Amino acid sequence: MTTFHPCFLIPCYNHGKTVPAVLDSLASYNLPVIIVDDGSDEQTKAILAEQEQREHISVITLPENQGKGGAVIAGIYLAFKQSFSHAIQIDADGQHNLDALPKLIAEAQAHPTALISGQPVYDESVPKARLYGRYATHIWVWIETLSFTIKDSMCGFRAYPIGHTIKVLDRNKTGKRMDFDTEIMVRMYWDDCNVRFIDTKVIYPEGGISHFNALWDNVKISAMHTRLFFGMLPRIPKLLKRKRSQQHHWSSHAERGTIIGIKTLLAVYSLLGRTAFNLLLKPVIAYYYLTGKSARKASELYLEKLTTHAKQQGITLQGKLTSYQHLLSFGHTMLDKLAAWRGDFSEKNLTLHGFENFEALVHQDRGIVIIGSHLGNLELCRALSRRHENLRINALVFTEHAERFNAVMKAVNPTSDLNLIQVSQLGPDTAILLEQKLEQGEWIVIVGDRTSATKEQRVVWADFLGQPAPFPQGPFILAAVLKSPVYLLFGLRDDNQKTPHFDIYFEPFCEQVKLPRGQREEALKNVVNQYASHLEHYTMKAPLQWYNFFNFWRLSDKNNDK
């Protein structure tokens, strides 16, 4: 996983008077600053030489003026050589209101592979000709990308993911003056880089220096749009496909099938047994495999990453790993869930790894938090709870997403919702309720592998199967608030057994999640990384029992963190 290691990048051409104030505004961030002197006059060079004496500031000088784009390109290549992950571009003229800078940095950290850009909010100081000219560029960009994703392509307040930017620069000859900002953004979009925006106030200070040449820069911009238009034509199929395949949040994926269909399968299981159910399940899953493109593609992506990572780690995976087998495993687990809710599983069907921990906690009558996942079958908690009459296990569930399946479970067992706590977000009311249950010695189960349905961007990126993936902050912050011991639980079906049998792994995670002030972000990252490591370990044990049928390594394309 690439560490988030940003630097500031300031292209400068004869802005010696405004640069010191810009640097003063950046000082509190304690980040390295690269200033690219784009052939400035002697007065500016003297000011830059003086500013270079400040901590974290370095100046590189181009022998002659290259244009704003040329200066940015030079700075990005230098940042790449110095192993920075992101270059945060800020104009030297003080036009950008840096109040938006924390949001820009946070967005870049939350979406490390995306190009983050400011979307200007102008005041009355903006020249009307410049404002109207931007709209003409907006229209051309929408045509060149066949999308309205790029809201503004001309703002110089950006966070570039350096690796991807270098890749695009190496492949393409871009403009080096006022045409650069737009061209690099369009070409990065063409190269499958996500582009995200934050609002930023932009002012045109009185007496400010503008290097925009109304004649020649407009000529260059027109030539750029001509290049991009003809470059778009052969990319039309790819751009249309990308538009159709935009990532949606997992909670917006509608469940397929009907209550009647699931009840029919359940009736087959009840009347004819598991063997007959398995025979009927195969054509059902075959139909789902052929028609469920989204789930099939997500499965194929997961299996590709899994096998690649296993090969790199020298791990031999067991069994036939195909998308069809993956979906078939999910069908078997659907039945296992229903059977667990019916009470069909007993201790004979379970092997509990961590028996000593389990028994000790029960006898202490101590409340704990259990963090699970969508690996295997978490509903086996119900079978565990039957070991002791006084043990009550509560599960936090996103029931809005699984309303059809929940309706079936209620039909199967009218009391099935007694241990369910429905949540759409984790707020103070939820925390108070859970504290009460923990004080009564009850156990709380929550999953730690799916992002929030309402605050998706509140994530920690952690390595999973060799690539960074977004994990929700909420479950781990909640565990810290509750100040209780935290355990992990994974329920994996043993497919080598003729009769249903499950290995339940119950292990201590930490005595208490602690997120001290001043070190909260680092502590949270460490906790999530530990969880992701455990999740990966057990995923390797049962690779076909991973049931996140969406692109786990991406956030959705909808910005919902308002």
Beta strands, then each sheet from edge to edge (+ up, - down):
strand 1: 6-12
strand 2: 33-37
strand 3: 57-61
strand 4: 86-89
strand 5: 115-122
strand 6: 158-161
strand 7: 195-202
strand 8: 350-353
strand 9: 368-372
strand 10: 393-397
strand 11: 420-422
strand 12: 443-447
strand 13: 459-464
strand 14: 467-472
strand 15: 486-493
strand 16: 502-510
sheet 1: 3+ 2+ 1+ 4+ 6- 5+ 7+
sheet 2: 8+ 16+ 15- 9- 12- 10- 11-
sheet 3: 13+ 14-
end
